[in-house]
Amino acid sequence: MNGFFGRRMMMNKLLVMLTVLAMATAANAGLTINVNEAMDTITITGDGTTAPPIGVYLFVEGPGSITGGNVVYPGSLAAYNELEAVAATLGMSPENTLASFKDFTGKPDLADLSYIILADGAVPPAPLEGTLVGSITLTGTGPVVLSLVSDDFKTVFDTKSVPIPEPITIALLGLGGLLLRRCKSA
């Protein structure tokens, strides 16, 4: 009898945990990472449910990096800062800044980051909807994970896994294709 109630209590706890996780995911749907794999670009969009001002980090985990990026959001106080600008603000080198973020966030595979401020001095502020940041270039040699995290590290708005094929894999696929074509013609 004790085993039945123990399992039932564990199932109830699991259902409560899943419900909380589902609500957290729905509540954090305000900002989204969009990846155009064909062009190796990233945009960040909003659905208008998150209120400005907000600061968010775009984290890259795995063998990849991000460059460029321009703010499309019309807010007068908006800014996009790459790792080097974040490091300069902190008075640290980019390497030390990245190492500090790895330690603080517990993300040992953190390879790059940017900091985005979406704010507006107007009253009322422009809503966070549509494309907010565009033209971020993604490069890499393998799969990466992109995360959009609030600057208080309490909210994860979106996470995307991006399968960037390694150059050697592309070369091997090309060679395999040539061999198959040659075998068929012979």
Protein Blocks (a to p, Z undefined) as FASTA:
>chain_A
ZZmmmmmmmmmmmmmmmmmmmmmmmmmmmpccdddfknopacdddehlaccdddddddde
djdddeejidfblbfkbccddfklmmmmnopafklmmmmmmmmnopakbmbdcddddddf
bdcddddehjfbghiacddfbdcddddddfklpacfbdcddddddfklmmmmmmmmmmmm
mmmmZZ
